[in-house]
Amino acid sequence: MYLKHSLFFSIMVTLVGCQSLPQSSQPSTQQGSKKTESATRNPDGVQVTPYDQPEIKRESMNVIIPPQQKKTTQTFDDGRNLPAFKKLIQQTQSAYKSGKWTEAEQAALQAQRIAPQSAETYMYLALVANNTNQAKKADALARRGLSYAQSNAMKRQLWQIVLKAAQNNKDATSLKEAQAQIKAL
């Protein structure tokens, strides 16, 4: 035990000895005298010492300002213009209108794979979920669709689905939120 402590102590002394390196070759009194000659004191007692190097010179540069462009509403391509998506949405609509919920859901899921950022697929999936007594799923799908909805008409339809899901689920807070959002649109 004593051997371990003495070995540890000797290693520590060696490491501490290695850390003490000699300072620069100039005497410290010369360095201090240079700094104190040009240093000034503020009324607050702060000593300000300027750098030995000259200031950075500022140069004026010509700035090219681009011409103003027309502000356009920013829309993103969500894939609704693809022919396969259009066909699948038509199949979804016809299956939904005829009350074939599984066919409508399958077609909407296929359309969603083609255009995952289309709010229309979420709308149909939420409608199918509402009609199959899955109110929580319908609410979640409609809210996901709201994040992709670009037009106020689509947002209104999705909020109406949230409203119906809240009525089916007897959720008063979602019901009030949906009513407020529909009034705002």
Contacts in CASP RR format, 6 or more apart in sequence:
PFRMAT RR
TARGET T0000
AUTHOR 0000-0000-0000
METHOD contacts of the structure
MODEL  1
MYLKHSLFFSIMVTLVGCQSLPQSSQPSTQQGSKKTESATRNPDGVQVTP
YDQPEIKRESMNVIIPPQQKKTTQTFDDGRNLPAFKKLIQQTQSAYKSGK
WTEAEQAALQAQRIAPQSAETYMYLALVANNTNQAKKADALARRGLSYAQ
SNAMKRQLWQIVLKAAQNNKDATSLKEAQAQIKAL
24 31 0 8 1.000
35 49 0 8 1.000
38 49 0 8 1.000
38 50 0 8 1.000
39 47 0 8 1.000
39 48 0 8 1.000
39 49 0 8 1.000
39 50 0 8 1.000
40 47 0 8 1.000
40 48 0 8 1.000
41 47 0 8 1.000
41 48 0 8 1.000
42 48 0 8 1.000
75 150 0 8 1.000
76 117 0 8 1.000
76 150 0 8 1.000
78 115 0 8 1.000
78 117 0 8 1.000
78 118 0 8 1.000
78 119 0 8 1.000
78 148 0 8 1.000
78 150 0 8 1.000
79 85 0 8 1.000
79 114 0 8 1.000
79 115 0 8 1.000
79 117 0 8 1.000
79 118 0 8 1.000
80 86 0 8 1.000
80 89 0 8 1.000
80 115 0 8 1.000
80 118 0 8 1.000
80 120 0 8 1.000
82 114 0 8 1.000
82 115 0 8 1.000
84 114 0 8 1.000
85 111 0 8 1.000
85 114 0 8 1.000
85 115 0 8 1.000
85 118 0 8 1.000
88 107 0 8 1.000
88 108 0 8 1.000
88 110 0 8 1.000
88 111 0 8 1.000
88 114 0 8 1.000
89 107 0 8 1.000
89 108 0 8 1.000
89 111 0 8 1.000
89 120 0 8 1.000
89 121 0 8 1.000
89 124 0 8 1.000
91 103 0 8 1.000
91 107 0 8 1.000
92 104 0 8 1.000
92 107 0 8 1.000
92 108 0 8 1.000
92 111 0 8 1.000
92 121 0 8 1.000
92 124 0 8 1.000
93 124 0 8 1.000
95 101 0 8 1.000
95 103 0 8 1.000
95 104 0 8 1.000
95 107 0 8 1.000
96 104 0 8 1.000
96 124 0 8 1.000
96 127 0 8 1.000
96 128 0 8 1.000
99 131 0 8 1.000
101 128 0 8 1.000
101 131 0 8 1.000
101 132 0 8 1.000
104 124 0 8 1.000
104 128 0 8 1.000
105 125 0 8 1.000
105 128 0 8 1.000
108 121 0 8 1.000
108 124 0 8 1.000
108 125 0 8 1.000
108 128 0 8 1.000
109 121 0 8 1.000
109 125 0 8 1.000
111 118 0 8 1.000
111 120 0 8 1.000
111 121 0 8 1.000
112 118 0 8 1.000
112 121 0 8 1.000
112 122 0 8 1.000
112 125 0 8 1.000
115 121 0 8 1.000
117 148 0 8 1.000
118 148 0 8 1.000
119 145 0 8 1.000
119 146 0 8 1.000
119 148 0 8 1.000
119 149 0 8 1.000
119 150 0 8 1.000
119 154 0 8 1.000
119 158 0 8 1.000
120 154 0 8 1.000
122 141 0 8 1.000
122 142 0 8 1.000
122 144 0 8 1.000
122 145 0 8 1.000
122 148 0 8 1.000
122 158 0 8 1.000
123 142 0 8 1.000
123 145 0 8 1.000
123 154 0 8 1.000
123 157 0 8 1.000
123 158 0 8 1.000
123 161 0 8 1.000
125 141 0 8 1.000
126 137 0 8 1.000
126 138 0 8 1.000
126 139 0 8 1.000
126 141 0 8 1.000
126 142 0 8 1.000
126 145 0 8 1.000
126 158 0 8 1.000
126 161 0 8 1.000
126 165 0 8 1.000
127 138 0 8 1.000
127 161 0 8 1.000
129 135 0 8 1.000
129 137 0 8 1.000
129 138 0 8 1.000
129 141 0 8 1.000
129 165 0 8 1.000
130 138 0 8 1.000
130 161 0 8 1.000
130 164 0 8 1.000
130 165 0 8 1.000
130 168 0 8 1.000
133 168 0 8 1.000
135 165 0 8 1.000
135 166 0 8 1.000
135 168 0 8 1.000
135 169 0 8 1.000
136 165 0 8 1.000
136 169 0 8 1.000
138 161 0 8 1.000
138 162 0 8 1.000
138 164 0 8 1.000
138 165 0 8 1.000
138 168 0 8 1.000
139 161 0 8 1.000
139 162 0 8 1.000
139 165 0 8 1.000
139 166 0 8 1.000
139 169 0 8 1.000
139 171 0 8 1.000
139 174 0 8 1.000
142 158 0 8 1.000
142 159 0 8 1.000
142 161 0 8 1.000
142 162 0 8 1.000
142 165 0 8 1.000
143 158 0 8 1.000
143 162 0 8 1.000
145 158 0 8 1.000
146 155 0 8 1.000
146 158 0 8 1.000
146 159 0 8 1.000
146 162 0 8 1.000
149 155 0 8 1.000
149 158 0 8 1.000
152 185 0 8 1.000
155 181 0 8 1.000
155 185 0 8 1.000
156 182 0 8 1.000
156 185 0 8 1.000
159 178 0 8 1.000
159 181 0 8 1.000
159 182 0 8 1.000
159 185 0 8 1.000
160 178 0 8 1.000
160 182 0 8 1.000
162 174 0 8 1.000
162 177 0 8 1.000
162 178 0 8 1.000
162 181 0 8 1.000
163 175 0 8 1.000
163 178 0 8 1.000
163 179 0 8 1.000
163 182 0 8 1.000
165 171 0 8 1.000
165 174 0 8 1.000
166 172 0 8 1.000
166 174 0 8 1.000
166 175 0 8 1.000
166 177 0 8 1.000
166 178 0 8 1.000
167 175 0 8 1.000
END
